[in-house]
Amino acid sequence: MNEVKPHRAWAERTLQRAEVFGVANEDIGFVELLAAGLPD
């Protein structure tokens, strides 16, 4: 591999994707995710 710090570049892209697409916090469960999608 010729790329400098390939893992860092991968990690930065992964963090950017997480910010764009959204990632649930550790304390949020599946039920809360489903409930958030329901209309009020």
PDB file of N, CA, C and O in Angstrom:
ATOM      1  N   MET A   1       0.846  -1.190   0.000  1.00  0.00           N
ATOM      2  CA  MET A   1       0.000   0.000   0.000  1.00  0.00           C
ATOM      3  C   MET A   1       0.886   1.247   0.000  1.00  0.00           C
ATOM      4  O   MET A   1       1.788   1.378   0.828  1.00  0.00           O
ATOM      5  N   ASN A   2       0.629   2.126  -0.905  1.00  0.00           N
ATOM      6  CA  ASN A   2       1.440   3.329  -1.020  1.00  0.00           C
ATOM      7  C   ASN A   2       0.825   4.526  -0.317  1.00  0.00           C
ATOM      8  O   ASN A   2       1.486   5.549  -0.134  1.00  0.00           O
ATOM      9  N   GLU A   3      -0.410   4.408   0.071  1.00  0.00           N
ATOM     10  CA  GLU A   3      -1.099   5.530   0.694  1.00  0.00           C
ATOM     11  C   GLU A   3      -0.560   5.763   2.105  1.00  0.00           C
ATOM     12  O   GLU A   3      -0.340   4.817   2.862  1.00  0.00           O
ATOM     13  N   VAL A   4      -0.354   7.021   2.443  1.00  0.00           N
ATOM     14  CA  VAL A   4       0.116   7.376   3.770  1.00  0.00           C
ATOM     15  C   VAL A   4      -1.052   7.312   4.744  1.00  0.00           C
ATOM     16  O   VAL A   4      -2.108   7.892   4.493  1.00  0.00           O
ATOM     17  N   LYS A   5      -0.866   6.617   5.837  1.00  0.00           N
ATOM     18  CA  LYS A   5      -1.877   6.483   6.893  1.00  0.00           C
ATOM     19  C   LYS A   5      -3.244   6.069   6.333  1.00  0.00           C
ATOM     20  O   LYS A   5      -4.215   6.809   6.490  1.00  0.00           O
ATOM     21  N   PRO A   6      -3.338   4.913   5.690  1.00  0.00           N
ATOM     22  CA  PRO A   6      -4.602   4.504   5.064  1.00  0.00           C
ATOM     23  C   PRO A   6      -5.729   4.323   6.074  1.00  0.00           C
ATOM     24  O   PRO A   6      -6.891   4.586   5.764  1.00  0.00           O
ATOM     25  N   HIS A   7      -5.393   3.880   7.269  1.00  0.00           N
ATOM     26  CA  HIS A   7      -6.438   3.669   8.263  1.00  0.00           C
ATOM     27  C   HIS A   7      -7.028   4.990   8.746  1.00  0.00           C
ATOM     28  O   HIS A   7      -8.222   5.075   9.032  1.00  0.00           O
ATOM     29  N   ARG A   8      -6.205   5.999   8.835  1.00  0.00           N
ATOM     30  CA  ARG A   8      -6.698   7.314   9.258  1.00  0.00           C
ATOM     31  C   ARG A   8      -7.667   7.878   8.221  1.00  0.00           C
ATOM     32  O   ARG A   8      -8.712   8.428   8.568  1.00  0.00           O
ATOM     33  N   ALA A   9      -7.310   7.737   6.952  1.00  0.00           N
ATOM     34  CA  ALA A   9      -8.184   8.227   5.883  1.00  0.00           C
ATOM     35  C   ALA A   9      -9.514   7.482   5.915  1.00  0.00           C
ATOM     36  O   ALA A   9     -10.574   8.088   5.753  1.00  0.00           O
ATOM     37  N   TRP A  10      -9.458   6.160   6.126  1.00  0.00           N
ATOM     38  CA  TRP A  10     -10.688   5.358   6.212  1.00  0.00           C
ATOM     39  C   TRP A  10     -11.536   5.821   7.391  1.00  0.00           C
ATOM     40  O   TRP A  10     -12.750   5.974   7.262  1.00  0.00           O
ATOM     41  N   ALA A  11     -10.899   6.044   8.544  1.00  0.00           N
ATOM     42  CA  ALA A  11     -11.631   6.461   9.739  1.00  0.00           C
ATOM     43  C   ALA A  11     -12.274   7.827   9.540  1.00  0.00           C
ATOM     44  O   ALA A  11     -13.404   8.047   9.975  1.00  0.00           O
ATOM     45  N   GLU A  12     -11.578   8.734   8.898  1.00  0.00           N
ATOM     46  CA  GLU A  12     -12.141  10.065   8.655  1.00  0.00           C
ATOM     47  C   GLU A  12     -13.342   9.986   7.721  1.00  0.00           C
ATOM     48  O   GLU A  12     -14.336  10.679   7.940  1.00  0.00           O
ATOM     49  N   ARG A  13     -13.270   9.152   6.679  1.00  0.00           N
ATOM     50  CA  ARG A  13     -14.418   8.979   5.777  1.00  0.00           C
ATOM     51  C   ARG A  13     -15.596   8.350   6.515  1.00  0.00           C
ATOM     52  O   ARG A  13     -16.748   8.721   6.291  1.00  0.00           O
ATOM     53  N   THR A  14     -15.301   7.400   7.393  1.00  0.00           N
ATOM     54  CA  THR A  14     -16.357   6.747   8.165  1.00  0.00           C
ATOM     55  C   THR A  14     -17.040   7.748   9.090  1.00  0.00           C
ATOM     56  O   THR A  14     -18.266   7.736   9.207  1.00  0.00           O
ATOM     57  N   LEU A  15     -16.281   8.602   9.743  1.00  0.00           N
ATOM     58  CA  LEU A  15     -16.862   9.621  10.616  1.00  0.00           C
ATOM     59  C   LEU A  15     -17.701  10.619   9.821  1.00  0.00           C
ATOM     60  O   LEU A  15     -18.751  11.056  10.292  1.00  0.00           O
ATOM     61  N   GLN A  16     -17.255  10.980   8.634  1.00  0.00           N
ATOM     62  CA  GLN A  16     -18.032  11.888   7.789  1.00  0.00           C
ATOM     63  C   GLN A  16     -19.356  11.250   7.391  1.00  0.00           C
ATOM     64  O   GLN A  16     -20.395  11.910   7.412  1.00  0.00           O
ATOM     65  N   ARG A  17     -19.324   9.976   7.030  1.00  0.00           N
ATOM     66  CA  ARG A  17     -20.563   9.278   6.666  1.00  0.00           C
ATOM     67  C   ARG A  17     -21.505   9.180   7.854  1.00  0.00           C
ATOM     68  O   ARG A  17     -22.716   9.342   7.702  1.00  0.00           O
ATOM     69  N   ALA A  18     -20.964   8.918   9.030  1.00  0.00           N
ATOM     70  CA  ALA A  18     -21.791   8.823  10.230  1.00  0.00           C
ATOM     71  C   ALA A  18     -22.479  10.154  10.504  1.00  0.00           C
ATOM     72  O   ALA A  18     -23.642  10.184  10.907  1.00  0.00           O
ATOM     73  N   GLU A  19     -21.767  11.247  10.288  1.00  0.00           N
ATOM     74  CA  GLU A  19     -22.352  12.569  10.514  1.00  0.00           C
ATOM     75  C   GLU A  19     -23.454  12.863   9.501  1.00  0.00           C
ATOM     76  O   GLU A  19     -24.489  13.427   9.855  1.00  0.00           O
ATOM     77  N   VAL A  20     -23.238  12.486   8.251  1.00  0.00           N
ATOM     78  CA  VAL A  20     -24.209  12.757   7.191  1.00  0.00           C
ATOM     79  C   VAL A  20     -25.456  11.897   7.340  1.00  0.00           C
ATOM     80  O   VAL A  20     -26.577  12.401   7.277  1.00  0.00           O
ATOM     81  N   PHE A  21     -25.259  10.604   7.538  1.00  0.00           N
ATOM     82  CA  PHE A  21     -26.387   9.679   7.560  1.00  0.00           C
ATOM     83  C   PHE A  21     -27.019   9.534   8.935  1.00  0.00           C
ATOM     84  O   PHE A  21     -28.152   9.064   9.048  1.00  0.00           O
ATOM     85  N   GLY A  22     -26.316   9.925   9.965  1.00  0.00           N
ATOM     86  CA  GLY A  22     -26.837   9.820  11.320  1.00  0.00           C
ATOM     87  C   GLY A  22     -26.555   8.460  11.929  1.00  0.00           C
ATOM     88  O   GLY A  22     -26.712   7.422  11.285  1.00  0.00           O
ATOM     89  N   VAL A  23     -26.143   8.489  13.161  1.00  0.00           N
ATOM     90  CA  VAL A  23     -25.835   7.271  13.902  1.00  0.00           C
ATOM     91  C   VAL A  23     -26.483   7.405  15.266  1.00  0.00           C
ATOM     92  O   VAL A  23     -26.392   8.457  15.898  1.00  0.00           O
ATOM     93  N   ALA A  24     -27.133   6.351  15.722  1.00  0.00           N
ATOM     94  CA  ALA A  24     -27.790   6.378  17.025  1.00  0.00           C
ATOM     95  C   ALA A  24     -26.746   6.348  18.139  1.00  0.00           C
ATOM     96  O   ALA A  24     -25.705   5.705  18.009  1.00  0.00           O
ATOM     97  N   ASN A  25     -27.032   7.040  19.221  1.00  0.00           N
ATOM     98  CA  ASN A  25     -26.169   6.991  20.393  1.00  0.00           C
ATOM     99  C   ASN A  25     -26.216   5.614  21.026  1.00  0.00           C
ATOM    100  O   ASN A  25     -27.147   4.847  20.781  1.00  0.00           O
ATOM    101  N   GLU A  26     -25.229   5.298  21.831  1.00  0.00           N
ATOM    102  CA  GLU A  26     -25.150   3.985  22.463  1.00  0.00           C
ATOM    103  C   GLU A  26     -26.360   3.692  23.340  1.00  0.00           C
ATOM    104  O   GLU A  26     -26.791   2.543  23.436  1.00  0.00           O
ATOM    105  N   ASP A  27     -26.909   4.712  23.976  1.00  0.00           N
ATOM    106  CA  ASP A  27     -28.012   4.486  24.915  1.00  0.00           C
ATOM    107  C   ASP A  27     -29.383   4.458  24.226  1.00  0.00           C
ATOM    108  O   ASP A  27     -30.406   4.326  24.898  1.00  0.00           O
ATOM    109  N   ILE A  28     -29.412   4.579  22.910  1.00  0.00           N
ATOM    110  CA  ILE A  28     -30.667   4.524  22.161  1.00  0.00           C
ATOM    111  C   ILE A  28     -30.871   3.102  21.642  1.00  0.00           C
ATOM    112  O   ILE A  28     -30.002   2.543  20.973  1.00  0.00           O
ATOM    113  N   GLY A  29     -32.022   2.533  21.958  1.00  0.00           N
ATOM    114  CA  GLY A  29     -32.313   1.171  21.538  1.00  0.00           C
ATOM    115  C   GLY A  29     -33.164   1.126  20.283  1.00  0.00           C
ATOM    116  O   GLY A  29     -33.574   2.156  19.748  1.00  0.00           O
ATOM    117  N   PHE A  30     -33.418  -0.087  19.828  1.00  0.00           N
ATOM    118  CA  PHE A  30     -34.185  -0.302  18.604  1.00  0.00           C
ATOM    119  C   PHE A  30     -35.604   0.235  18.735  1.00  0.00           C
ATOM    120  O   PHE A  30     -36.146   0.800  17.786  1.00  0.00           O
ATOM    121  N   VAL A  31     -36.209   0.060  19.911  1.00  0.00           N
ATOM    122  CA  VAL A  31     -37.583   0.519  20.136  1.00  0.00           C
ATOM    123  C   VAL A  31     -37.652   2.041  20.027  1.00  0.00           C
ATOM    124  O   VAL A  31     -38.593   2.577  19.441  1.00  0.00           O
ATOM    125  N   GLU A  32     -36.676   2.731  20.578  1.00  0.00           N
ATOM    126  CA  GLU A  32     -36.654   4.198  20.491  1.00  0.00           C
ATOM    127  C   GLU A  32     -36.493   4.663  19.042  1.00  0.00           C
ATOM    128  O   GLU A  32     -37.090   5.659  18.634  1.00  0.00           O
ATOM    129  N   LEU A  33     -35.688   3.941  18.275  1.00  0.00           N
ATOM    130  CA  LEU A  33     -35.526   4.304  16.864  1.00  0.00           C
ATOM    131  C   LEU A  33     -36.835   4.144  16.100  1.00  0.00           C
ATOM    132  O   LEU A  33     -37.198   4.995  15.289  1.00  0.00           O
ATOM    133  N   LEU A  34     -37.540   3.046  16.367  1.00  0.00           N
ATOM    134  CA  LEU A  34     -38.829   2.836  15.703  1.00  0.00           C
ATOM    135  C   LEU A  34     -39.845   3.891  16.134  1.00  0.00           C
ATOM    136  O   LEU A  34     -40.588   4.415  15.304  1.00  0.00           O
ATOM    137  N   ALA A  35     -39.879   4.199  17.415  1.00  0.00           N
ATOM    138  CA  ALA A  35     -40.825   5.184  17.934  1.00  0.00           C
ATOM    139  C   ALA A  35     -40.546   6.570  17.352  1.00  0.00           C
ATOM    140  O   ALA A  35     -41.478   7.344  17.131  1.00  0.00           O
ATOM    141  N   ALA A  36     -39.297   6.888  17.107  1.00  0.00           N
ATOM    142  CA  ALA A  36     -38.949   8.200  16.557  1.00  0.00           C
ATOM    143  C   ALA A  36     -39.493   8.370  15.144  1.00  0.00           C
ATOM    144  O   ALA A  36     -39.719   9.498  14.707  1.00  0.00           O
ATOM    145  N   GLY A  37     -39.707   7.280  14.425  1.00  0.00           N
ATOM    146  CA  GLY A  37     -40.219   7.355  13.066  1.00  0.00           C
ATOM    147  C   GLY A  37     -41.729   7.436  12.975  1.00  0.00           C
ATOM    148  O   GLY A  37     -42.273   7.639  11.890  1.00  0.00           O
ATOM    149  N   LEU A  38     -42.417   7.279  14.103  1.00  0.00           N
ATOM    150  CA  LEU A  38     -43.880   7.331  14.098  1.00  0.00           C
ATOM    151  C   LEU A  38     -44.367   8.772  14.141  1.00  0.00           C
ATOM    152  O   LEU A  38     -43.740   9.614  14.783  1.00  0.00           O
ATOM    153  N   PRO A  39     -45.475   9.069  13.467  1.00  0.00           N
ATOM    154  CA  PRO A  39     -46.029  10.429  13.546  1.00  0.00           C
ATOM    155  C   PRO A  39     -46.564  10.698  14.950  1.00  0.00           C
ATOM    156  O   PRO A  39     -47.012   9.787  15.646  1.00  0.00           O
ATOM    157  N   ASP A  40     -46.509  11.936  15.340  1.00  0.00           N
ATOM    158  CA  ASP A  40     -46.992  12.321  16.689  1.00  0.00           C
ATOM    159  C   ASP A  40     -48.482  12.350  16.786  1.00  0.00           C
ATOM    160  O   ASP A  40     -49.026  12.653  17.848  1.00  0.00           O
TER     161      ASP A  40
END
